[in-house]
């Protein structure tokens, strides 16, 4: 078993991060496996060295240790560009200049009929730029977002192509479930996702798939808010010839009002508890471990 924890150095780790990190770390240690750390610092405008150092400090205090030097997404840009070029040459990507306002306006236009549909990334893209003339360029244009032509990508895999992933419950030990979905599910509930933004070398979906493969992650352990995104990741794994790991989508740690914790909720920061004299064992109890 190879598990990972992949925080972004854009703010303090909170109790939700502690739960996810400890769950992945415990699983690896319990099975004699490997635990790796990844710093998702691809958002250079928000990532800060001081937050990265605090990640190391918080994890060390919790008793979390990793078995290889941390991977940084900022060092992985050539890999992302290579994958994008591969998909571009296969004709599966197209440039998109739409803003969020453009997408909202198109999705709510009277001719579309019904209520706008939402997917893992928000409003499902209506395909505005897909309908434009295809480019014959050898490489993607700079400074433009790139979307995956979902219908074309799925057609290339075959109309009867089967998609699935294994969902594992690490806490109860219940028998793993096989989650199945179809190409029709992807076109109706996901649509043409962004794989590269004009100011980002890769989207979360592309980078996480490539990074998990590069670190040989066998079990992806993350919050259930990312369950729907897993379909996207499985499709990308099929398109790029990558193995599909097992997945655990754990419960989310929430505040007294039932709201999911966020980095701006500094009162739940791990460092705040540490400064207040709370022990790592008490943190485990607080998050239900």
N, C-alpha and C positions, 0 to 999 in steps of 0.2 A: 504494500500500500504506500503510495506517495500522495501526500496531501499538501495543501498550500494555504497561505494567508496572503492576501494581496490588497493592502490598504493604499490609499492615496495620501501623500503628504500635503494636504490642503487644510488641515485643522487637527484638533486633538482627537485621539481615539476615545470612544465612550464605551459604556457597558455593552452595547450591541457588538462592537468590535471585539471586546474581551470574550464574549460568548462564542463568537465565530472562530476566533483564533484558538481558544482553549479546546473547543470541540474538535477542530482539525488536528491540533497538536496531540491531544489525548488519543485520538484514533490511530495516529501514526505510531506513537509510543507504545500503545497497548498491543499492537500487532508486530512490533519490531520493524516497522517501516521507516519511511523518511518524511521529514517535514521541511518544506522549503518556503522561503519568504520572497515576495515580489513587491517592489515599490512601483505603484502605478502613477508615475510622475509625467505622463504624457501631456497633461494640461500644464504647460510651462508658465502660463500667466498666473496660476494659482498655487503651484507647487513651491514649497519653500524648504531650504536645507534644514532650518531649525525644526520644522515639523517632522522631517524624516528622522532626525536625531531623537525626537521625542517618541517616535514609533519604536525605535530600538530600546529606549529607556523603559517605556511602558511594558513592552513584551518581556524584557529581561526581568523586570520586577514581578510580573505575573508568573515567572518560571517557564516561559516559552523560549525554547532554543531551536535554532535551525541548523540544518546539516550541510549547507552549502552557502557560499557568499550570496547575498541578496541579488536578485535580478532587478535591473531598472529598465522600465519601458523606454526611457530616453536613450538607452544604448541599443534599442532594438529597431530603430527606424528603418535601416536597410532591409530588414526582414519584412516589415510591413509593406515597404515600397515594392519589394519583389513579388509579394502575394498579389498586390493590386495590379501590377503589370501583367502577371499571369492571367488574372481574371479579365483584364482589359483586352489582351490579345485574343482571348476566347470570345470576345464580344458580349461579355456579361455585365459590363459597367457602362454607365453613361453620365456625362456631366450634368449637374443640376445647379441652377442659379436661383431657385425659389427661396424666399424668406419664409419664416414661420407665418407671417401675416398672409403671404401669398397662398400658402398651403391651407390655412384656415378659411380664406375666402373661396378658394376653389372647392374645398370639401363641403362647404355650406351653400354652394350655389344652387339655385332652384332646380336646375336641370339634373342635378345629381340625385335628387329625390331622397326622402327619409332623413334620418339623423346622421350626422357625420360619424364614421366608424373609427374606433380607437384600437390601437394595438400596443405592443410592449414599448414602443417609442413615442406614444401619443397618437395624434391623428394619423391615420393611414394615408400615405402619400397618394394623391389622385393621379399621378403619372403625367403631370404637365410636361416635364422636360423629356420624358421617354418618347413622347410623340414627335419630338423634333428630329431633324435629319441626323442620321447616325454619322459619327465621325470616322474617318479613315486614318486618323493619326496613329502613328506607331506607339505612342505613349500618351497617358492621360494628360490633360492640360493642367498647368499650375494654377493655383489660386481658385479652384472651383471644387465644390463638393462632388463626390462620386457616389452614385447609387447602384445597387445591385438590381438588375432586371430580373425580378424574382420569377416571373413566368418563363422567361427564356432559360434561366438557369435550371429550373426544375424540368423543363422540357428536355434539356440536354442530358439529364440523369435518367429520363424515361418516364412515361406516363404512369407506370405501375410501380415506380420506385418506392420502396418501403423505408420509412423513417421511424426510429425508436431510440429510447435511451432507458437505462436502468436507474430507478430511484431507490436509494438505500436509506433506511432509517437507522442511524448509528446509535440512537439513544435506547430504543426499545428492542433492537435486534430482530424486528419482524422481517419476514421474508421480503426480499426486494421485489418491487413491482416493475414491470416493463411498460413504459409509457409509449403509446403508438400515436402517430399523427400522419396526415396525408399531404400531398402537394396542394390539394384544394384548401386545406387548413392554412397553409402558408400564404396563399394568394388572397384569401378572404379575410384573414385576421392579422396579417403582418404587412404584406405589401413590399414595395421597393425600399429596402432599408439603406441608410447611409453607411458606407464603409470607410469614407474619408471625408473630413470636413475641410473647408478652404484654409482654415488656420490650424488644423490638426493633421498629422500624418496618417492617422488611422482612427477609426471609431472604436468605442469600447468593444463592440461585437467582434470586430476583426482582431484587435490586439489580444483580447482574452483567449480567443481560440488558438492563435499562434503561440502565445506565451505558455499556455497550459501544455501544448504539445512539446514546446522546446524544453520545458522542465519535466517532461515525462509524468505529468500528474495523472494518477490513476483514479482518484476520487476528488471531485470538485465539491467542496462544502461551502455553502453560501446561503443567504437568506431566501425565504420563499417569495420575496418580492421579485426575484429574478427567475422564477419558475417558467413564466411564459417566454422569456428571452432564451431559454435553453433550446427551444425549437429552432431559433435562428442559428444558434451555435452548432447544433447537430447538422443543419443543412450546410453551413460553411465547412464543417469537417468533411462532409461527403464531397463537396466541390473541390477541396484542396487536398484530398487524399490523406486525411489525418484520422487517427483513431478517436473514437468517442469514449471518454472516460465515464465512470459511474458518477451519479450526482446525488447529493443530499441537500435538500432545500429546507433549512431549519426555521423554526419559529423566530419571530422578530421580538426584540426586547423593546418594551413600550413604557411610557411614563404612567403616572397615576390616572391620567385622562384617556389612556389607551392610544396615545399618539406615538408613532414610531420615533425613536431617538435620531437626532441629526447632529452633525458636528457643531452647529451653532448652539446646541444645548450644552453649554459649558458646565452646568451644574452636574452633569452625568459623566464628565470627563474622568478617565482613569487617574490622571495625575492629580485631580482635585481630591479624589478619595484617598490616594496615597498620602497627600499632604495633610489630610485630616486624620491620619493614623489608622485607616482601614487596612486590614491585612489581605494578601492575595487569597487566602482561604475564605475570608468573608466575601470577597468579590465572587468567588465560585458559588457560594451559597446564594448571593443576591441574584445571580443569573440562572439559578436552577441546576447547577452542576455539583 
